Amino acid sequence: MLLKLTISVALICSVIATNTNAQDRSLGKLVVQAGEYQRNNSLVSVSLDGLEFDQANKTLKVLEVKGNNKELVGSHIEQGYYARLWWVLSGVTNKNAKRTFELVLSPRDTIAEEKKIPLVTVQKDKDNITINVRDKNVLQYRITPIQAPEGVSDLYQRSGFIHPLRSPKGEVLTRIQPPDHYHHVGIWNPWTHTEFEGREVDFWNLNSAQGTVRSKKVTLIESSDVMGRFKAIHEHVDLTAPDASGFKVAINEEWEVRVWNVDPESKIWLVDFVSSMNCDSESPLKIEKYRYEGFGFRATEKWDDKTATLLTSKGKNKSDGNGTRARWCDVNGVSDFGTSGILFMTHPSNFNYPEQLRIWPTGTNKGKENVFFNFNPAQDRDWKLLPGRNYVLKYRMLVYDGKITKEEAEQAWNAFANPPKVELKLN
């Protein structure tokens, strides 16, 4: 069994005995309730709204209280409209158990921080954003358009996708521009049948020359010991607009991709994907029901009917899972390291949850014996995006080598959908 998630408490940064100095000041307690699920290295967070301190000269530490001892835990402050404090509930926490942490205000050592290389690094160059955990490559996001294959229409140029996504041992699990579907690009999120200002626009099938999706700008890059993330803006462009430019942006989409450092042995990756969409003008966009569209994954060419398996939370597989609903889908196949896989998870807050799946069934025509997987919130109904509103879809990927069990998959989904509850009790 792959995921022995009962990992030592040396998580993220070296866990040491009480690490305080005379200038440290206790702010209060953080009480974590596991709830009705057993927890294995679960992410936990708490809002820092209302907690004011001089961030230029002070920082926060999290210490786990264990009897008379306290141990330093790696943590990360996520800046935003409301700041959040993140850390990992290391090791196994039994259901209904409670763990207590101390929140400490400590002097900031800016010189040491500047010299330190974080365990999760996010680096940007002209063409790509690359995320590594402990010097191992996890994924790459494409900023500039990748050219179409030789001899193929330039319509197949595309940016704004993830490839490669690698397993912890280095197996490439994604594929782009395969000859059977040149528009498939690793992990991507376009819509197939839409109506915009009375026109039919297909943002998925690029050769239709109706629409495309392009990466416009990167708005955030962040690295730390706990997680690395980036945000990028995509434009969903109608190429059939009648105005002088010949195109019009229908919707803007923000991608936020996070890679979490949840395993000190780097045996798994945990990747969060959040898509936030809004209309670019006063014109709505109707996503029309269709069998494939939305969050998609094209697997390595090594995976096909004979070399890969799919298992959904409802017990369906590659032969009978297409069109069914599921909270998660485990996709696993051969690799240079035996087998590798990705557990895809959807969030209860998503539209039309649990979404229906598009899976190429076993025994279909040439090309579709390979592996394609798609969470599709508009497979059985239309979804109208209205001006002035924001529409959010959340997914998580657990990337691994070897195999995972159905019980481990369910546990990982519960950690995503029903995280432990944290209460901040200030002094």
Secondary structure, 3 states (H helix, E strand, C coil): CCCCCCCCCCCCCCCCCCCCCCCCEEEEEEEEECCCCCEEEEEEEEECCCCCCCCCCEEEEEEEEECCEEEEECEEEECCCCCEEEEEEEEEECCCCEEEEEEEEEECCHHHHHHCCCCEEEEECCCEEEEEECCEEEEEEECCCECCCCCCCHHHCECCCEEEEECCCCCECECECCCCCCCCECEECCCCCEEECCEEECCCCHHHCCEEEEEEEEEEEECECCEEEEEEEEEEEECCCCCCCCCEEEEEEEEEEEEECCCCCCCEEEEEEEEEEEECCCCCEEECCCCCCCEEEEECCCCECCCEEEEECCCCCCCCCCCCECCEEEEEEEECCEEEEEEEEECCCCCCCCCEEEECCCCCCCCCCECEEEEECCCCCCEEECCCCCEEEEEEEEEEECCCCHHHHHHHHHHHHCCCEEEEEEC
